[in-house]
Each structure stands twice: as C-alpha cells, then as structure tokens.
Amino acid sequence: MVKFDILKHELVPKFTILSKEEVEALRQTYGIRKEHLPWIRKSDPICKVLGAKPGDVLKIERNSEVAGKSIAYRYVVPG
C-alpha cells in the first residue's frame, strides 16, 4: 500500500489550525462566533492529518490567478 502526504499534493491548499488568539482576532474582526463559520467534519482527511479536533478553526489559503490569494476559514465539528 502506497501512502503519501495529502498536504503536499498540488491541488490541496495550505491548511493551518489557528491559535486561540488568532480565533479571537478573527471573531472580533468579523463580529461573529466561530460556530457561524462554515463547518468541516473531524473525519475529513485534512483534519485527520492535521490532528484538528472539534472546536478548532482552520485557515485555508488558496492561490488564485484572478484574486491572487484567497483565505477561507472552517470550524471543526464532530463527525
């Protein structure tokens, strides 16, 4: 069985788990609770590789020819 690091695949964007301070800054900037962010399940392969657990917030950085850099966030939920 061949195993590979999915984070190194060219089509997978950069994922980062935010610190508590970064989550608080994000919350204050947008005036939201982290539960209002789009969700990603703990069982998602990216969450498994990163070791993300429910309650964490992931930052997703994508490169775009049109927009340059696109940043999105996901709230990790059980499942």
Secondary structure, 3 states (H helix, E strand, C coil): CCCCCHHHCCCCCEEEECCHHHHHHHHHHHCCCHHHCCEEECCCHHHHHHCCCCCCEEEEEEEECCCEEEEEEEEEECC
